[in-house]
Amino acid sequence: MTVQLPDPATGDCLAVRSILALVADKWTVLIVVLLGDGPKRFNEIKRMVGGISQRMLTFTLRGLERDGLVTRTVFPTSPQRVEYELTKRGSGLWEAVEPLGLWARTHVNEILKARQQFDQKNLSTGKHPSSASFPSRSARAAVNPYRPTQRSVK
């Protein structure tokens, strides 16, 4: 049976690809999972995610808000309080990624063990674990309109 694939240059395919790139981003998945149990403040999300810069968290939250997955509520207090919460559409995304998080938590020890065995095997044969087996960082980079890019300054 032959499956006819859509033309990747069409507007629909490009739009879907940009959405999947956002959804597949590691920070997006972590933030959506965290917001799955209710609204959180910016610094609370930052502490819970760990390792994310303030700039990247801001960028990711803005992208999620732009796509209608997260709402940002500003409370008129002093100092100002801002909370982020999943929208109905964002909750639907949470329902899709939560099983992925569960799978990762279930298999984390097995995967860490497999990585260790793989690395030991390749080190003993003189191969560096990150050579040729893995694509370069630039090759892995997905098209993500919300991810900041570095620009050269002239």
N, C-alpha and C positions, 0 to 999 in steps of 0.2 A: 504494500500500500504506500503510495506516494503522498506526502503531505505538502500542500502548497503553502509556503511561507510568505507572509506579507512583505512588501518592499520596505526595507529598513529606512529608506529615504523619505517615506511619506510622513506627512504631518502627524498622523495618529501614532505611528511607531516612534517618532522622535519624542512626542509628548509622553507616551507610556515609558520610554526609556528614561526620561528625566525624572519622572515620578518614582520609578523603581530605583534609580540611583539615590534619590533622597531617602527612600524607605530602607534601602539596604545599607545605608551609612551606619557605622557602628554607634555613633553618638545618638542618632535618631532612634535606633532600636532601644538603647539603654534609657533614654529620656521617656519614650512612650511607655516602656515597661514600668518605670518609676511612677509616672503619672497615672498609671492604671488603677491605683488605689486611692486616688483623690488629688486635689489641688496641692501644689507645692510652691514655695517661694524660691526665687532665683538662687540664693545662697544655699538653700536646703538641697536643691537639685545639684548644684556644684559640688557640695560635700558628698552627696550620695553617689554621684557618677565617679568621682575621683579621677584625676589625670587629665581632665578637660580644662582648657584655658577659659578665662572669662570671655575672651573674644569668640572662641569657637562655640561656647554655650549660647552666647547672644545670637550669633549667626544661625545656629541650628534652631533655636526657639523662634526666631523671626521667620525662617523658612517654613516651620511647622504652622506658624500663625498665618502666613501668607497662603498656604494650601488649605486652610480651614480645618486643620487637625488639632490645633491648640488655641485656646482663648487666653488673652492676657488681660487681667483685671487690675486696675490701679485703684487703691483705696485712699481716700482723702485724709490721711493721717500724717502726723509729723513725728518721725520721718515717714516719707511715703512708703506704703507697702504694696508690693506687686505680687500677684499670684498667677500661676500658669495652671491650666486645667485642660484635659482632653475634651474636645467637642464630641458630638455623636459620631461624626466621621472618624475622629481620632480614636474613639472607643472601638470602632470597627477594626481599625488598624491594630489596636492592642489585642483584640481577640485573635488576629492573625499571627502576631509575633509572640504572644505569650507561650504558645506551644513550643516555639523555637527556643525560647529561654528555658522552659522546662526540660526540653531535650538536652540543651547544653549543660544544665545543672545535673541532670541524671548521668551524663556520660563524661563529665569533666575529668574524673580520675583515670578512666580508660584512655582518653585522648592524651592526657599528659604523659601517661606511661608509654603509649605508642610513639609520641614525639621523642621521648628520651631514648627508646630503643632504636628508633630511626637515626637519631643524631649519633648515638654511640656506634652503630654499624657503619655509618658514613665516615665518622672520624677515624675509625680503625682501618678503613680502606684508603684513607688519605683524601677523601672528598669532603669538602666543606659543606655542612648541612644546607647552607643557603645558596649554594651554587647550582646553576642550571635546573635544579628541581623546582625552583620557585620563580615566578615571573618577577621582574624588577618592580620597584615601587611605582614608577611611572606607568608601567604596563598594567598594573592593578588599579590605577586611579580611575574611578568611574566619573562619568560626566555628572557633576553635581553643581547646579547653579547657585547653591547656597554655601558652598565651601569657598572660603577666601582663597584667592590665588596670589602668588607672589608676582610682583611686577618690577621690572627693572626701571630704575630712575636714571634719566640721562641728564 
